[in-house]
Amino acid sequence: MLGNINSETMRATNLQVIFDYIRRNEPASRRDIAEFGGLTVAAVSNITSKLLANGLVVEVGAGESVGGRRPTLLGINADCRYAVGIDLTTKQMKLVITNFKAQIIYECARETPLDRGPDVVLAEMAHMIKTSIQAIGIDPQKVIGVGIVSAGPCDPERGIMQSPPNFPDWGDVPIRDSIQEQTGYPAIFDKDSVGAAMAEYWFGKADGCRSAFGFLINRAGVGGALLVDGEVFRGFRGGAGEVGHTIVDIHGAKCSCGNYGCLETLVNEQRLIREVSTGLKMGQKSTLSVVEDYDAITLKQIMQAAGEGDTLCRDALDRMADYLVVGIRNIATLFSPEMIVLSGGMISKYAYFAKIVVEKAKQRQREKFVKCMNVVECSFHENQCALGAIALVLEKFYRSIQLD
Ligand SMILES: [Zn+2]
């Protein structure tokens, strides 16, 4: 099978396999690695000795003997490298710094000065990166890069944000190059929905899933990303995954993308608030009817009332969940992913909504053309996207490791 791959490529591939195995299964013995990768113990030892010499891997004790000497176990050297991940939203810039095992060692957030335009936002972001690295006193030379994720559309190859509707008048912004120039660290820019899915594949429940689809459900938008064997399926010019703009109601309201009845016009904070306030104005019974200004009702109030059993709020959320489940079912029918992961503020902050969506999705699993309906909530909640940015940085670093 590997006949026409040259030995250089094969060694690089073995290195990835070995390193990835240690990362996912540590502590790991050379024998386990060899068995997993279909390699000889000698070939594994040859590569792991170089990983040890480079300080990327460390010996972490002895395992059980299977006859003879007890094997030395290997693990990732947590403090040999660090990565920075940032989730940029219209509201805030959330930053996390992790060690080489993707354990968070520092986190902070700052309000996004959205009205002051992209130059000011990126200057503040760069400042935040540099001061955070200083604050925890790690060696800046050990920082392998900065990952930034934000709303789509974007061009991940060139690291450019492409006029997302929620960032009014920003136009195309070269986020990757700007942060690279201002901080001196290699940077990556990608969609937040890609980050959310990658975090789950690299560090969460989708570990080992051959195919997974991530939904990112925020107050004003629904994003998506399909992962196949851990790789993001990009489609032509990176356009794949935009599940929020699949049409679920041809007679629906106009969407920011120009179409009508897109999923994200129906799974949407403003729409939900409108529905509840209209109900209140029509005199429907609700605990929120005591509120003075029906037009000033908030998402938080609706979620809280629904959690406490309020029928008006529950019915409105039920309808929103039904639309989201149509989107989930469409994805399950099209791609049959092993796992569908739900993340984003609407899921992480509001347990009642997350619960009804998962329940409703699971009721659909007997449909003939839906072979798998394994819907789960994300693992990292408010840090999901920032950790996804970390996954993008680590992935790029792992691919580029050279030992000779
Ligand atoms: Zn749309």
Residues whose N, C-alpha, C, O or C-beta is under 5 A from the ligand:
A	BS01	ZN	G244 H245 C255 S256 C257 N259 C262
